[in-house]
Amino acid sequence: MVSRKKVDDVLVAVDAANVSQREWDFLTTLRLSDVNEITIAQALLERRKAFEDTRQTIDSLTLLANCRL
């Protein structure tokens, strides 16, 4: 499982809010061992989309993920 700090670092890099405790509790129940922090951050932002405009940050994360490949 990726650390919460790594996911927070990615979210802060794209000017998004840190992982909430409720989001983190849910992620730990999933036990995602082979998923990287960028994918987790992107999934969180897509989930948050209904509450705030995250289109630009999702695009930034997609770019970042493509650069790492």
ZAPAVEX-337894 format. One record per residue (C-alpha): x, y, z; residue in one letter. Coordinates in steps of 0.001 Angstrom, whole numbers. Each point is the difference from the previous one (the first is absolute). Example, Ala and Ser with C-alpha at 12.3 -4.5 7.8 and 13.67 -1.06 7.14 Angstrom:
+---------+---------+---------+------+
:      c1 :      c2 :      c3 : zaro :
+---------+---------+---------+------+
:   12300 :   -4500 :    7800 :    a :
:    1370 :    3440 :    -660 :    s :
+---------+---------+---------+------+
END
This chain:
+---------+---------+---------+------+
:      c1 :      c2 :      c3 : zaro :
+---------+---------+---------+------+
:       0 :       0 :       0 :    m :
:    1199 :    3471 :    -859 :    v :
:     506 :    2326 :    2939 :    s :
:   -2445 :    2786 :     719 :    r :
:    2840 :    2528 :    -208 :    k :
:     801 :   -1031 :   -3588 :    k :
:   -3637 :     373 :   -1049 :    v :
:    -178 :    3379 :    1781 :    d :
:    3178 :    1124 :   -1775 :    d :
:   -1516 :    -793 :   -3396 :    v :
:   -3269 :    1757 :     861 :    l :
:    1822 :    3097 :    1276 :    v :
:    2153 :      43 :   -3152 :    a :
:   -3155 :     480 :   -2080 :    v :
:   -1508 :    2527 :    2428 :    d :
:   -2623 :   -2329 :    1480 :    a :
:    -984 :    -630 :    3610 :    a :
:    1758 :   -2688 :    2025 :    n :
:   -1555 :   -3412 :     529 :    v :
:   -2744 :     183 :    2606 :    s :
:     -84 :   -2501 :    2852 :    q :
:   -3164 :   -1553 :   -1410 :    r :
:    1611 :    -442 :   -3445 :    e :
:    3122 :   -1501 :    1558 :    w :
:   -2001 :   -2423 :    2165 :    d :
:   -1830 :   -1197 :   -3099 :    f :
:    3245 :    -424 :   -1963 :    l :
:    1585 :   -2063 :    2765 :    t :
:   -2954 :   -2394 :      -5 :    t :
:     612 :    -633 :   -3718 :    l :
:    3608 :   -1097 :     636 :    r :
:    1281 :    1218 :   -3346 :    l :
:    3531 :   -1364 :      -4 :    s :
:     907 :     420 :   -3672 :    d :
:   -1521 :    3425 :    -695 :    v :
:    2225 :    3085 :    -120 :    n :
:    -682 :    3337 :    1663 :    e :
:    -861 :    1762 :   -3266 :    i :
:   -2752 :   -2480 :    -805 :    t :
:   -1431 :     295 :    3499 :    i :
:      87 :    3805 :    -134 :    a :
:   -1678 :      -1 :   -3408 :    q :
:   -2763 :   -2314 :    1272 :    a :
:    -556 :    2254 :    3010 :    l :
:    -281 :    3082 :   -2181 :    l :
:   -2434 :   -1714 :   -2344 :    e :
:   -2129 :    -930 :    3010 :    r :
:     155 :    3560 :    1305 :    r :
:   -1076 :    1401 :   -3372 :    k :
:   -3646 :     198 :    1057 :    a :
:     913 :    2414 :    2786 :    f :
:    2656 :    2200 :   -1578 :    e :
:    1522 :     767 :   -3380 :    d :
:    3014 :   -2309 :    -286 :    t :
:     229 :    -223 :   -3806 :    r :
:    3311 :    1859 :    -142 :    q :
:    1594 :   -2040 :    2787 :    t :
:   -1087 :   -3286 :   -1607 :    i :
:    1586 :    1147 :   -3268 :    d :
:    3192 :     854 :    1904 :    s :
:      65 :   -3436 :    1639 :    l :
:    -516 :   -1713 :   -3356 :    t :
:    2941 :    1935 :   -1398 :    l :
:    2127 :    -886 :    3010 :    l :
:    -910 :   -3693 :    -286 :    a :
:     835 :     -38 :   -3713 :    n :
:    3402 :    1593 :     660 :    c :
:     846 :   -2743 :    2526 :    r :
:    -689 :   -2800 :   -2497 :    l :
+---------+---------+---------+------+
END
